[in-house]
Amino acid sequence: MPITDERKVELSQLSTEELIEKAMLQQENIAYLNDDYQYIKFLLLKKMKSSKATKLQHPDIDCVAKVGQTEYNYGELGKVRELLDKEDIAKFYTPEHEDTIIIKEKYDMRVGNGFRQYGGDIAKFLDEATIKGDIKEVILKRKE
C-alpha cells in the first residue's frame, strides 16, 4: 500500500536522528517480515508438492504454482520413434548429425505430444518419457 500524504507530512516533521532511528526500525521490520514471508511461501510450496496441486483454494486470493519447464527422457522417446511411420518420424525426430558442427539429436515435442492420439504403447512411452517441471515458486494475487 502506498504511503499516504498524511504519513509523508508526519515523517517530514521528524528530526534527522528520529528519521535514522525510524529507518533502522523499518529496515529490521522488513527483514523480519521478509523471512516470515519466505517461510510461509516455503510451507505453501511444500503443501502443493505433497498434494501434487498447482493451485490452493482461498475465497479471495489466487495461490498458484509457477512450474518449471517440462523435460523429456530421450532414451524413452526412442521407444515412441520405433512405433511411428517414416512420415511422422520426420516431423518429430532429428537424428544427430554433423554439419559444420555436431548437431545433437532432438525431438519436437510440439509434434510428439500429438502422437498421444494413437494411444497404446505410443501414449504409454510418451508418458514414461515426460519429466514434469517441478514447482519452483508460489504466486499470490488478490482476486478481482
PyRosetta script that sets phi, psi and omega in degrees:
from pyrosetta import init, pose_from_sequence

init()
pose = pose_from_sequence("MPITDERKVELSQLSTEELIEKAMLQQENIAYLNDDYQYIKFLLLKKMKSSKATKLQHPDIDCVAKVGQTEYNYGELGKVRELLDKEDIAKFYTPEHEDTIIIKEKYDMRVGNGFRQYGGDIAKFLDEATIKGDIKEVILKRKE")
pose.set_psi(1, 133.4)
pose.set_omega(1, -177.1)
pose.set_phi(2, -70.1)
pose.set_psi(2, 156.1)
pose.set_omega(2, 179.6)
pose.set_phi(3, -69.5)
pose.set_psi(3, 137.6)
pose.set_omega(3, -178.8)
pose.set_phi(4, -82.5)
pose.set_psi(4, 160.9)
pose.set_omega(4, 177.0)
pose.set_phi(5, -62.8)
pose.set_psi(5, -36.9)
pose.set_omega(5, 179.1)
pose.set_phi(6, -62.3)
pose.set_psi(6, -41.9)
pose.set_omega(6, 179.6)
pose.set_phi(7, -65.9)
pose.set_psi(7, -37.9)
pose.set_omega(7, 177.4)
pose.set_phi(8, -61.4)
pose.set_psi(8, -43.0)
pose.set_omega(8, 178.7)
pose.set_phi(9, -63.8)
pose.set_psi(9, -46.2)
pose.set_omega(9, -179.8)
pose.set_phi(10, -58.0)
pose.set_psi(10, -46.2)
pose.set_omega(10, -179.0)
pose.set_phi(11, -68.4)
pose.set_psi(11, -37.1)
pose.set_omega(11, -178.1)
pose.set_phi(12, -68.3)
pose.set_psi(12, -14.4)
pose.set_omega(12, 179.2)
pose.set_phi(13, -91.6)
pose.set_psi(13, -2.6)
pose.set_omega(13, 179.7)
pose.set_phi(14, -79.6)
pose.set_psi(14, 153.3)
pose.set_omega(14, 176.4)
pose.set_phi(15, -74.4)
pose.set_psi(15, 168.1)
pose.set_omega(15, 178.0)
pose.set_phi(16, -58.0)
pose.set_psi(16, -45.3)
pose.set_omega(16, -179.9)
pose.set_phi(17, -61.3)
pose.set_psi(17, -43.4)
pose.set_omega(17, 179.6)
pose.set_phi(18, -65.8)
pose.set_psi(18, -38.1)
pose.set_omega(18, 177.6)
pose.set_phi(19, -63.5)
pose.set_psi(19, -42.8)
pose.set_omega(19, 179.0)
pose.set_phi(20, -62.7)
pose.set_psi(20, -45.8)
pose.set_omega(20, 178.8)
pose.set_phi(21, -62.2)
pose.set_psi(21, -42.3)
pose.set_omega(21, 179.5)
pose.set_phi(22, -63.8)
pose.set_psi(22, -42.6)
pose.set_omega(22, 179.3)
pose.set_phi(23, -62.9)
pose.set_psi(23, -43.4)
pose.set_omega(23, 179.8)
pose.set_phi(24, -62.5)
pose.set_psi(24, -44.4)
pose.set_omega(24, 179.5)
pose.set_phi(25, -61.9)
pose.set_psi(25, -44.1)
pose.set_omega(25, 179.1)
pose.set_phi(26, -64.0)
pose.set_psi(26, -40.8)
pose.set_omega(26, 178.4)
pose.set_phi(27, -60.2)
pose.set_psi(27, -43.7)
pose.set_omega(27, 178.4)
pose.set_phi(28, -65.6)
pose.set_psi(28, -40.7)
pose.set_omega(28, 178.4)
pose.set_phi(29, -64.1)
pose.set_psi(29, -41.0)
pose.set_omega(29, 179.0)
pose.set_phi(30, -62.3)
pose.set_psi(30, -43.9)
pose.set_omega(30, 179.7)
pose.set_phi(31, -61.9)
pose.set_psi(31, -43.4)
pose.set_omega(31, 178.5)
pose.set_phi(32, -63.5)
pose.set_psi(32, -47.0)
pose.set_omega(32, -178.9)
pose.set_phi(33, -64.3)
pose.set_psi(33, -37.9)
pose.set_omega(33, 179.1)
pose.set_phi(34, -65.4)
pose.set_psi(34, -43.0)
pose.set_omega(34, 176.8)
pose.set_phi(35, -60.1)
pose.set_psi(35, -44.2)
pose.set_omega(35, 179.4)
pose.set_phi(36, -62.2)
pose.set_psi(36, -46.7)
pose.set_omega(36, 179.5)
pose.set_phi(37, -61.4)
pose.set_psi(37, -45.2)
pose.set_omega(37, -179.5)
pose.set_phi(38, -63.8)
pose.set_psi(38, -38.3)
pose.set_omega(38, 179.3)
pose.set_phi(39, -68.9)
pose.set_psi(39, -39.4)
pose.set_omega(39, 177.1)
pose.set_phi(40, -61.8)
pose.set_psi(40, -44.7)
pose.set_omega(40, 178.1)
pose.set_phi(41, -62.9)
pose.set_psi(41, -37.2)
pose.set_omega(41, 175.9)
pose.set_phi(42, -60.0)
pose.set_psi(42, -44.7)
pose.set_omega(42, 179.9)
pose.set_phi(43, -65.0)
pose.set_psi(43, -39.8)
pose.set_omega(43, 177.2)
pose.set_phi(44, -64.4)
pose.set_psi(44, -41.8)
pose.set_omega(44, 177.8)
pose.set_phi(45, -60.6)
pose.set_psi(45, -43.4)
pose.set_omega(45, 179.3)
pose.set_phi(46, -62.2)
pose.set_psi(46, -41.4)
pose.set_omega(46, 177.8)
pose.set_phi(47, -63.6)
pose.set_psi(47, -42.1)
pose.set_omega(47, 179.5)
pose.set_phi(48, -62.7)
pose.set_psi(48, -46.6)
pose.set_omega(48, -178.3)
pose.set_phi(49, -64.3)
pose.set_psi(49, -41.5)
pose.set_omega(49, -176.9)
pose.set_phi(50, -68.4)
pose.set_psi(50, -29.4)
pose.set_omega(50, 179.8)
pose.set_phi(51, -103.3)
pose.set_psi(51, 5.3)
pose.set_omega(51, -178.8)
pose.set_phi(52, 54.4)
pose.set_psi(52, 37.8)
pose.set_omega(52, -179.9)
pose.set_phi(53, -95.5)
pose.set_psi(53, 151.7)
pose.set_omega(53, 171.9)
pose.set_phi(54, -115.3)
pose.set_psi(54, 2.3)
pose.set_omega(54, 177.7)
pose.set_phi(55, -152.8)
pose.set_psi(55, 136.9)
pose.set_omega(55, 175.8)
pose.set_phi(56, -109.2)
pose.set_psi(56, 143.4)
pose.set_omega(56, -174.7)
pose.set_phi(57, -80.2)
pose.set_psi(57, 137.3)
pose.set_omega(57, 172.8)
pose.set_phi(58, -158.9)
pose.set_psi(58, 139.7)
pose.set_omega(58, -176.0)
pose.set_phi(59, -67.1)
pose.set_psi(59, -28.7)
pose.set_omega(59, -172.9)
pose.set_phi(60, -120.2)
pose.set_psi(60, -9.0)
pose.set_omega(60, -174.5)
pose.set_phi(61, -129.4)
pose.set_psi(61, 130.5)
pose.set_omega(61, 171.9)
pose.set_phi(62, -79.8)
pose.set_psi(62, 126.8)
pose.set_omega(62, 177.3)
pose.set_phi(63, -125.4)
pose.set_psi(63, 98.3)
pose.set_omega(63, -174.0)
pose.set_phi(64, -121.2)
pose.set_psi(64, 157.5)
pose.set_omega(64, -179.3)
pose.set_phi(65, -90.4)
pose.set_psi(65, 140.9)
pose.set_omega(65, 168.2)
pose.set_phi(66, -98.7)
pose.set_psi(66, 114.4)
pose.set_omega(66, -171.8)
pose.set_phi(67, -101.6)
pose.set_psi(67, 140.2)
pose.set_omega(67, 177.7)
pose.set_phi(68, -68.6)
pose.set_psi(68, 170.8)
pose.set_omega(68, -177.6)
pose.set_phi(69, -67.4)
pose.set_psi(69, 137.5)
pose.set_omega(69, 176.0)
pose.set_phi(70, -72.0)
pose.set_psi(70, 139.0)
pose.set_omega(70, 177.4)
pose.set_phi(71, -121.1)
pose.set_psi(71, 169.1)
pose.set_omega(71, -178.6)
pose.set_phi(72, -133.3)
pose.set_psi(72, 144.5)
pose.set_omega(72, 177.1)
pose.set_phi(73, -87.2)
pose.set_psi(73, 108.8)
pose.set_omega(73, -175.6)
pose.set_phi(74, -63.6)
pose.set_psi(74, -31.8)
pose.set_omega(74, 177.0)
pose.set_phi(75, -60.7)
pose.set_psi(75, -40.5)
pose.set_omega(75, 178.8)
pose.set_phi(76, -73.3)
pose.set_psi(76, -35.7)
pose.set_omega(76, 179.7)
pose.set_phi(77, -65.5)
pose.set_psi(77, -26.6)
pose.set_omega(77, 176.3)
pose.set_phi(78, -58.1)
pose.set_psi(78, -33.0)
pose.set_omega(78, 178.3)
pose.set_phi(79, -64.9)
pose.set_psi(79, -37.0)
pose.set_omega(79, 178.7)
pose.set_phi(80, -66.0)
pose.set_psi(80, -45.5)
pose.set_omega(80, -178.1)
pose.set_phi(81, -55.9)
pose.set_psi(81, -37.9)
pose.set_omega(81, -178.4)
pose.set_phi(82, -66.3)
pose.set_psi(82, -19.2)
pose.set_omega(82, -176.9)
pose.set_phi(83, -99.5)
pose.set_psi(83, -3.1)
pose.set_omega(83, -176.4)
pose.set_phi(84, -97.3)
pose.set_psi(84, 158.1)
pose.set_omega(84, 174.2)
pose.set_phi(85, -81.0)
pose.set_psi(85, 167.0)
pose.set_omega(85, -173.2)
pose.set_phi(86, -60.2)
pose.set_psi(86, -35.6)
pose.set_omega(86, -179.6)
pose.set_phi(87, -64.5)
pose.set_psi(87, -46.2)
pose.set_omega(87, 178.2)
pose.set_phi(88, -66.0)
pose.set_psi(88, -40.4)
pose.set_omega(88, 179.6)
pose.set_phi(89, -59.6)
pose.set_psi(89, -42.0)
pose.set_omega(89, -178.5)
pose.set_phi(90, -62.3)
pose.set_psi(90, -33.0)
pose.set_omega(90, 179.0)
pose.set_phi(91, -77.8)
pose.set_psi(91, -27.0)
pose.set_omega(91, -167.4)
pose.set_phi(92, -101.8)
pose.set_psi(92, -34.2)
pose.set_omega(92, -167.7)
pose.set_phi(93, -127.9)
pose.set_psi(93, 134.3)
pose.set_omega(93, 172.3)
pose.set_phi(94, -117.3)
pose.set_psi(94, 115.2)
pose.set_omega(94, -179.4)
pose.set_phi(95, -70.8)
pose.set_psi(95, 158.0)
pose.set_omega(95, 175.1)
pose.set_phi(96, -62.6)
pose.set_psi(96, 137.5)
pose.set_omega(96, 178.2)
pose.set_phi(97, -154.9)
pose.set_psi(97, 168.4)
pose.set_omega(97, -179.6)
pose.set_phi(98, -111.5)
pose.set_psi(98, 126.1)
pose.set_omega(98, 174.4)
pose.set_phi(99, -106.2)
pose.set_psi(99, -110.4)
pose.set_omega(99, 167.5)
pose.set_phi(100, -93.2)
pose.set_psi(100, -16.1)
pose.set_omega(100, 173.5)
pose.set_phi(101, -132.9)
pose.set_psi(101, 165.6)
pose.set_omega(101, 178.1)
pose.set_phi(102, -76.5)
pose.set_psi(102, 124.7)
pose.set_omega(102, 176.2)
pose.set_phi(103, -98.7)
pose.set_psi(103, 117.0)
pose.set_omega(103, -179.5)
pose.set_phi(104, -69.1)
pose.set_psi(104, 152.9)
pose.set_omega(104, 176.5)
pose.set_phi(105, -60.2)
pose.set_psi(105, 152.4)
pose.set_omega(105, 175.7)
pose.set_phi(106, -152.8)
pose.set_psi(106, 155.2)
pose.set_omega(106, 176.8)
pose.set_phi(107, -118.5)
pose.set_psi(107, 135.8)
pose.set_omega(107, 176.6)
pose.set_phi(108, -92.9)
pose.set_psi(108, 98.6)
pose.set_omega(108, -174.4)
pose.set_phi(109, -74.9)
pose.set_psi(109, -12.2)
pose.set_omega(109, 171.0)
pose.set_phi(110, -64.5)
pose.set_psi(110, -33.6)
pose.set_omega(110, 176.1)
pose.set_phi(111, -85.3)
pose.set_psi(111, -48.2)
pose.set_omega(111, -173.7)
pose.set_phi(112, -57.8)
pose.set_psi(112, -39.4)
pose.set_omega(112, 180.0)
pose.set_phi(113, -65.2)
pose.set_psi(113, -23.6)
pose.set_omega(113, 175.9)
pose.set_phi(114, -67.7)
pose.set_psi(114, -22.1)
pose.set_omega(114, 179.8)
pose.set_phi(115, -72.2)
pose.set_psi(115, -8.3)
pose.set_omega(115, 176.4)
pose.set_phi(116, -58.3)
pose.set_psi(116, -26.3)
pose.set_omega(116, -179.6)
pose.set_phi(117, -62.1)
pose.set_psi(117, -21.5)
pose.set_omega(117, 178.3)
pose.set_phi(118, -74.0)
pose.set_psi(118, -15.8)
pose.set_omega(118, 177.4)
pose.set_phi(119, 65.0)
pose.set_psi(119, -157.2)
pose.set_omega(119, 176.0)
pose.set_phi(120, 51.7)
pose.set_psi(120, -139.9)
pose.set_omega(120, -176.4)
pose.set_phi(121, -65.0)
pose.set_psi(121, -32.1)
pose.set_omega(121, 180.0)
pose.set_phi(122, -61.2)
pose.set_psi(122, -50.1)
pose.set_omega(122, 178.7)
pose.set_phi(123, -63.0)
pose.set_psi(123, -40.8)
pose.set_omega(123, -179.8)
pose.set_phi(124, -62.0)
pose.set_psi(124, -47.0)
pose.set_omega(124, -178.6)
pose.set_phi(125, -68.0)
pose.set_psi(125, -35.7)
pose.set_omega(125, 175.6)
pose.set_phi(126, -62.6)
pose.set_psi(126, -42.3)
pose.set_omega(126, 177.4)
pose.set_phi(127, -61.5)
pose.set_psi(127, -43.4)
pose.set_omega(127, -179.3)
pose.set_phi(128, -67.0)
pose.set_psi(128, -26.5)
pose.set_omega(128, -178.5)
pose.set_phi(129, -83.9)
pose.set_psi(129, -15.1)
pose.set_omega(129, -174.6)
pose.set_phi(130, -82.5)
pose.set_psi(130, 125.3)
pose.set_omega(130, 176.3)
pose.set_phi(131, -114.6)
pose.set_psi(131, 99.0)
pose.set_omega(131, -175.7)
pose.set_phi(132, -63.1)
pose.set_psi(132, 142.9)
pose.set_omega(132, 174.7)
pose.set_phi(133, -64.6)
pose.set_psi(133, 143.7)
pose.set_omega(133, 179.9)
pose.set_phi(134, -81.8)
pose.set_psi(134, 152.8)
pose.set_omega(134, 176.0)
pose.set_phi(135, -66.1)
pose.set_psi(135, 125.4)
pose.set_omega(135, -175.9)
pose.set_phi(136, -101.1)
pose.set_psi(136, -27.6)
pose.set_omega(136, -172.8)
pose.set_phi(137, -160.9)
pose.set_psi(137, 157.2)
pose.set_omega(137, 174.8)
pose.set_phi(138, -105.8)
pose.set_psi(138, 130.8)
pose.set_omega(138, -179.7)
pose.set_phi(139, -110.9)
pose.set_psi(139, 126.3)
pose.set_omega(139, 178.5)
pose.set_phi(140, -113.6)
pose.set_psi(140, 135.6)
pose.set_omega(140, 179.6)
pose.set_phi(141, -152.2)
pose.set_psi(141, 132.4)
pose.set_omega(141, 178.1)
pose.set_phi(142, -66.3)
pose.set_psi(142, 138.1)
pose.set_omega(142, 178.5)
pose.set_phi(143, -74.3)
pose.set_psi(143, 146.6)
pose.set_omega(143, 179.7)
pose.set_phi(144, -93.5)
pose.dump_pdb("model.pdb")
